[in-house]
Amino acid sequence: MTLDPKLEPVLDWQDIQGNILAGFNKDHQMLGGFRLGTDVFKNKSFVSFLSKRVTSLKEIVPHKAARANYLQQFGVEPEDLKATWTAVAFSYKGLQALTPEASAFTDVEFREGLPKSASRLGDPLNSAGETDFSEWVIGSPGNIPDVLVIVAADDPEELVETFRVIRQSAESLGIEKIYEETGHDLSYYSDEQHLFPKGHEHFGFKDGVSQPGVRGVFPTGESLTKRVEPVDPNDSGPEYAEKGKPLVCAGQFVLGYAQQIDYAARQPGAPRPLGAQPNSVGPTWAANGSFLVFRRLRQDVAGFYEFIAENASAIGRADLAAGRLAAMLVGRWPSGAPIIRASTHDDPHSADPSLVNAFAYGDDNEPLNLPNDSEGLVCPVAAHIRKVNPRDGDTDIGQASAALTKRILRRGIPYGPPVRPGMADESFVDRGLLFLSYQSSIANQFEFLCSRWMNSASLPRNPSNHLEGLGFDMIVGQQQFGRIRSAYLRFAPSGAIDIPVTNQSANLKDWVIPTGGGYFFAPSISAISTILGS
Amino acid sequence: MPSTHTPPANIKDFDRGTNPTSLYQEWDSWLAGQMAPSDDAPAWYESTHPPKNSAPATAAPPWQGLPRTALLLNGNDVLSAAKAVENPVEYGTGPDALMVSQPPFLTSDGSRYPGVKYRPQDEYLEWVTLRDPDGVVREIWFTCEGPEYWNLIAEEDRDLLLTLYGEITGKGRSAIDPQKLYFPETLTHVEPFARGKTLTFHKDDYNPYNEYNIGAAIHLTQGANTLGAEIGLAMAGSLLWGTPPKTSDPDLVCCALYGEPNRFSDPTIGKEVNDLARKGMYVTLRDPVGLYIASIRPNDFTDWNDKPIPNLETTYFIPLRKSEDGSLVLRATFKVPDGVMKNGQQARAGDLKYLGVPISSGGQVANAITMHLFAEALDGAPHQQPQKCGAHPCFDSTHPGYVIPTPIGTPCQPAQGALAAHVVNVRAKMSAPLKGVYSRAVHYL
């Protein structure tokens, strides 16, 4: 198949950091936050040191391919094919400390940082009506890292050793480490009594199931995203790499490449302007870079399931056990099986990679012809996965393809030990998600998803015959004032009856609590070494 | 089920007229003409005369108030887009910020008649930004009232028009010069949104572009922002378009040519209605037919200290003209409530931030406003044959993403260029596939 070079540009895989487009996706990751000092030479020396360790897309791709091949051939992960990878990003203040050209970055949310955006993201407030930073372990005003380092490894010992070398370099140059945290895939905590499956988050659900398929080819001619779904040249709608996995222009995640156009899924848009271009958003060297959002989200597992049990009991339907209610609010079962494919109970078969995203919301999703639910009778309109990824459903920003411009690449990993079933309440344990996402615009992608869709009772869209809002994202959504949120369930065949699920009477109003984070820019490897590190 | 068509939001202005009964009848009569069933549109019905007695399903397609075209042409930057559409534009001086070239108004001897302006805000929401002498935004007035309603009052009850203008502008009735509400001489204007039709405004006809409207956003002025356009769009959306029927945009909107493909509003409205029609349902617009402000997103706003603002949606954004139950809003203001102080002074809208950026243009607030209208549907519509497409989408290479509807059989040009002229030209020359439907969408006069 011949690919349109404007739509499928050649990606500079030696220059783009590997975590952005391919994702480290390792079982063990460490995040380190560093504050640069006053000595510019030492600061640049540290950055130069880091630049030699940053892992490129080119390094990752063959490694991941080899692992995937092994897994396909033998059914298990290869023991001897291990790697340790590094990614680096800078806050606006960090960039300013390294080059005067940092002022060319114009995105206000990046310049001002997460603490100022937190008020628009619905984060909890203190008694003065300001964002409550008291629980933040990193990223509160005055405690924002200039440099964020991510190290990922298959081997936890190698992870620690690699991070130690980085920390030692920083120390030797008088650069202060202000944050260090390790995340592990929860399977790491499995023992003889408890088996924690791979890829799940603390509430028990498989995470990171649905990622966009990024367009673009490597210099070798091979596509970044494998295509298994045939393309209908007579259709102008989204193209799919595989069922439920639409292709999105690389410029939506990496600067310097064609962006996705909201109303024209197969047309290349202009890249975000850089350098001397009108309405420029950054310096020319920002090309091949990406904006990184980090949110440290504490999860109160006991509180969440208390809320679920209370509502399941209040609703009192024989066919709505707590597990099903939780699955409805997520949109998937713990295995990852989409509730649209398995409406009443978890079905690991539906979690198979070939089926896990093979569903739609609109009932005219030709040519895919997938199971769907336009009225939200199976998968509630307020379900988390429906709020953040409306798929083929129309939204308040227009036709379905417009939502492709809001996609992000998620690279998070859990932190803290999982709750062990049958054990005493461990709600005091700090556990949660180190949420990481890459995008080309923090405001138009990450913040849009949070403030406009997750934190809204009526958006992205109500189904027909329902003029009132069908509720908040009850999993991650935030309601700034009062913290009280509701979502509504509808059940076939009497779909017109909306059953409220609410945290009004719950002891705990929030079970996903922001406790840190920051907005960063992950430059190209060449920019790190030549502009920032030299 | 209403037996007659009621005014938008069931607003009670007519009760204050010299002859309320006549005003209600005239409105009903005009709207009945617009909404009447047509042999060309078998799935369309008039809400006052439904084909069956069962309760209809209702849909309320949403869209946002800041023009998508302005966002598209300004790199998706809200402030740049808002600035681009902030000020009224004089006819004949285009292209405007939406790349529309509106021809000038002409006198009977063919010379240009200057000073006629419209607002280049084309999502059925228009606004004016009121500033203090220091240039800081004090308040923003929003309207989504169609010009047809005001035209009717102007034609039928000049006294009521004067009263309403005095009230809405805040100037008082005596400050409104009645002469300025009507054209002083006969003028013509070629309206691209009426498919190039020459519109004639006779001497003493209502001037919808009068200075009070331009200054206070009494009602909509942009050429496509009419109730007639809304109705024509919905009616055309009730047909099936293309074989097999088009189901997504921009193919559908270009095939049906029922609206501007580069807006948030038209494709959203058309497709919502079309989705119902493709399910075999009868469709129409719910009475009272109108375009309505649905809500404002409070999360987007912070104060000058970057603190979120409690109850912004109810205390900073105030409906000014609405239905009795408040569910249908035609006009609203955005301002800081009295008594909210900044450094000892009354705070102003311009002291607030939208998405972290101080408010300096009304369009920033429009970006937070969700609009909607109400369609209703009944099952059991007769089978209908798909219509032939009028056009297919092409894309302007110099403005990525800008859709140019191009006649079927005409290939897309490698470099489109001269975009505005091209668009107007296509619209003007293309014969409407169904005159019975499209004649209603052309204009209100």
Contacts between the chains, C-beta under 8 A, distances in Angstrom:
chain1	res1	chain2	res2	distance
A	108	B	355	7.4
A	108	B	356	4.5
A	108	B	357	5.6
A	109	B	355	7.6
A	109	B	356	5.8
A	112	B	356	6.0
A	116	B	302	8.0
A	116	B	306	4.9
A	116	B	356	6.4
A	117	B	356	6.9
A	119	B	302	5.3
A	119	B	306	5.8
A	119	B	307	6.1
A	119	B	308	4.5
A	120	B	299	5.6
A	120	B	300	6.4
A	120	B	302	6.4
A	120	B	308	7.2
A	120	B	355	7.1
A	120	B	356	7.3
A	121	B	299	7.9
A	122	B	299	6.3
A	125	B	308	7.0
A	129	B	307	5.4
A	129	B	308	7.3
A	129	B	310	7.4
A	130	B	305	7.7
A	130	B	307	5.6
A	236	B	248	7.2
A	236	B	250	6.9
A	236	B	251	5.3
A	236	B	393	6.8
A	237	B	248	4.9
A	258	B	400	7.8
A	261	B	400	6.3
A	261	B	401	3.9
A	262	B	68	7.8
A	262	B	72	7.9
A	262	B	401	7.2
A	263	B	249	6.2
A	263	B	250	5.6
A	263	B	261	7.2
A	263	B	262	7.5
A	263	B	267	7.3
A	263	B	401	6.7
A	263	B	403	6.6
A	264	B	250	6.5
A	264	B	393	7.5
A	264	B	395	6.3
A	264	B	401	5.9
A	264	B	403	7.0
A	267	B	395	5.2
A	267	B	400	6.8
A	267	B	401	6.5
A	268	B	400	6.7
A	269	B	400	4.5
A	269	B	401	5.4
A	270	B	75	7.5
A	270	B	400	4.7
A	272	B	75	7.1
A	273	B	75	6.3
A	279	B	74	6.8
A	279	B	75	4.7
A	279	B	77	6.1
A	279	B	80	6.2
A	281	B	75	7.8
A	363	B	279	8.0
A	364	B	247	5.0
A	364	B	275	7.1
A	364	B	278	6.8
A	366	B	247	6.6
A	394	B	61	7.8
A	394	B	268	7.0
A	394	B	271	6.7
A	394	B	272	7.4
A	396	B	62	4.4
A	396	B	63	6.6
A	396	B	64	6.4
A	396	B	370	6.1
A	397	B	64	7.1
A	397	B	264	7.0
A	398	B	63	7.3
A	398	B	68	7.3
A	398	B	249	7.5
A	398	B	264	5.6
A	398	B	267	6.2
A	398	B	268	5.6
A	399	B	248	6.0
A	399	B	249	4.7
A	399	B	267	6.4
A	399	B	268	7.5
A	399	B	271	6.5
A	400	B	248	7.2
A	401	B	248	7.5
A	441	B	76	7.5
A	443	B	355	6.2
A	443	B	356	8.0
A	444	B	76	5.9
A	447	B	355	7.9
A	451	B	297	7.5
A	451	B	299	4.3
A	451	B	300	6.6
A	452	B	297	6.5
A	452	B	299	7.4
A	452	B	300	7.9
A	455	B	299	5.7
A	456	B	297	7.0
A	456	B	299	7.8
A	458	B	62	7.9
A	458	B	295	7.2
A	458	B	370	8.0
A	459	B	62	7.4
A	459	B	370	7.5
A	461	B	62	6.6
A	462	B	60	6.9
A	462	B	62	7.9
A	464	B	57	5.8
A	464	B	58	7.0
A	464	B	59	3.8
A	464	B	272	7.7
A	464	B	275	7.9
A	464	B	276	7.1
A	464	B	377	7.5
A	465	B	57	4.3
A	465	B	58	5.6
A	465	B	59	6.9
A	467	B	58	6.3
A	467	B	60	5.2
A	467	B	374	7.8
A	480	B	299	7.2
A	480	B	308	5.3
A	481	B	308	7.5
A	481	B	310	5.2
A	481	B	311	7.5
